Amino acid sequence: MERKHIRWGMIGCGSVTERKSGPAFWQVESSSLECVMGRREEKVKDYAARHGIGCYTTDAKAMINDPNIDAIYVATPPDSHLEYALMVASAGKPCVVEKPMAVSVEECDAMIAAFESAKQPLFVAYYRRSLPRFEVVKGWIDQGMIGTVRHIHWTYHRPPNPDDVAGKENWRVNPAQAGGGYFVDLASHGLNLFQQWFGDIRQAKGICSNQQGF
């Protein structure tokens, strides 16, 4: 395939786009962030000005269907991913959505089906598999340096978020917005790494409890 320049449109301008993923769209070779969309005009206008983005809008549909935009990155909370992704699929363009992919398995399946029908790729932003330290681990596994892996045990702990303790609004613990809370938002990175290293997960089950009452 001939390498081409990808002109991105970005939906959402929250903290994830400031530090983690946003800069990559305008810093990576053969990629540029042409337009950013946000629901609040004042916020999206400020974002575009600070990052030197020539276009901003509050109209997602207009940006998605802009012929000067090749692909869309959706950087909003999970409850809006399905709506935006279906719009992108309808426009016949590639899409990257932030993780978690959506608020339910049914929504994820609907997104996958839409992009399969449109014959366009749909990606979820699991970037950690490309970090150097994890590539080293993958190399050890692929080369058999640690033998045959028969079992994985992974324990993940984190202290309560100060905003949760204080009772402040936080979309990550709002079921309507987040679906699965911190587990789906953060632990999914580890599960994604295990899929890359060892293959698709065939069965899953879990137990959920709210031990601290937040």
Phi, psi and omega in degrees: 000140176283132180287134181235161177279128181260124178259113188264147165245138185240130178256115183106144180217043179276194187297327181298330181276344180283319190246320192268295191253328184308307183302331181298328184291336177249354180261333183287141178301141179066025179219141176214144177265107187271330184205147178232140181242138175212153182287330180260116187299319182299318182290315183289328176295318178296318180299313181297320181293317182292330185254007176067034179267127190284348185222138171218156183203161171253006184249099183296318184298319180296318180292317181300322184268003178294124181294345178271003177249125183269327186208159185236138173247124181257113185239051180244170174301157190300335186293343179255358184298317182299311182302310182291320181297319179296325176295320179292316178300318179298328179280353178072040182234155174294157183215142170241126175247146175294159173268153354298151186299319179196186184268353180205162176298321182298319178293320178299315180298321179295322178294315180300315181297320181296319182282329173297318179295323180280352183057044178231150180282145174235124182242149171249139192282061173271086187277340190294335179298341180263358179291143186307318184295327180280332174293326176297315179299316179300321177298317178301316182294312183298325182273000180071021184291337180247015180083192179277125180278120180248344185207142174237134171233122183228124177245128182236123179235150170206148179287162178300144176292131180305326178294324178292318179299322182278354179077021180281160179293135182208112185299333184294340178245018173260108185305324182294330181265323190256337183078282187250013176066208185295328181299308181293325183288320188249312182295338180298334176300315180294316179298323178294321176298316180297323177296318180294321184282325191235356180106173185297146176284128184269324181220150177213144173208159183203166176236133182239135174210148177258094189281332185256353173079011178279000000 
